[in-house]
Amino acid sequence: MASYFVASFVCKNDCFELNGTKNIVLCIDDFYKDDGVTAIAFGKDISSQANLEIYKNNEKIDFLEDITTDEEAIYQIVYTVPSFRFRNVKLIRTITITTPPEEVPAEEG
């Protein structure tokens, strides 16, 4: 019974969640900086241990720095953490780069 109480107390603030927005829409040439994740497992902050898989238009790319906004694309960042607590959890952030809508000139009058 005591071990259950200790485990419950240590794990009560455990979480694995995206920082920032899950779905992001940017225009070409906008700036993107990833907000990362927060991961607390068994009372310990393991956010810095998050693993990322990054895809551009469903093809794997190697580095977060490879996310560019110079052309239309859809990126997905898949986050996992090496923790027994969250072993089957994947968080996904989608970044859509699109052409900005054409500005319509204001009517003079």
Residue pairs with C-beta under 8 A, 6 or more apart in sequence:
10 42
10 43
11 42
11 43
11 85
13 40
13 43
14 40
14 41
14 42
14 43
14 85
15 38
15 39
15 40
16 37
16 38
16 39
16 40
16 41
16 81
16 83
16 85
16 86
16 89
16 91
17 37
17 38
17 91
18 35
18 37
18 79
18 91
18 93
19 35
19 36
19 37
19 38
20 35
20 93
21 35
21 93
22 92
22 93
22 94
23 93
23 94
23 96
24 32
24 93
24 94
24 95
24 96
25 95
25 96
25 98
26 32
26 69
26 95
26 96
26 97
26 98
27 69
27 97
27 98
27 99
27 100
28 69
28 70
28 71
28 72
28 97
28 98
28 99
28 100
29 69
29 70
30 69
30 97
31 69
32 67
32 69
32 95
34 64
34 67
34 77
34 93
36 47
36 50
36 79
37 47
37 50
37 79
37 81
37 91
38 45
38 47
39 45
39 46
39 47
39 49
39 50
39 81
39 83
39 86
40 46
40 47
41 81
41 83
41 84
41 85
41 86
42 83
42 85
46 81
46 82
46 83
49 81
49 82
49 83
50 79
50 80
50 81
51 79
51 80
51 81
51 82
52 64
52 77
52 78
52 79
53 60
53 77
53 78
53 80
54 60
54 61
54 62
54 63
54 64
54 66
54 67
54 75
54 76
54 77
54 78
55 61
55 75
55 76
55 77
55 78
56 66
56 67
56 73
56 74
56 75
57 73
57 74
61 67
64 77
67 75
67 77
67 95
69 97
71 97
72 97
72 98
72 99
73 96
73 97
74 94
74 95
74 96
74 97
75 94
75 95
75 96
75 97
76 92
76 93
76 94
76 95
77 92
77 93
77 95
78 90
78 91
78 92
79 90
79 91
79 92
79 93
80 86
80 89
80 90
80 91
81 89
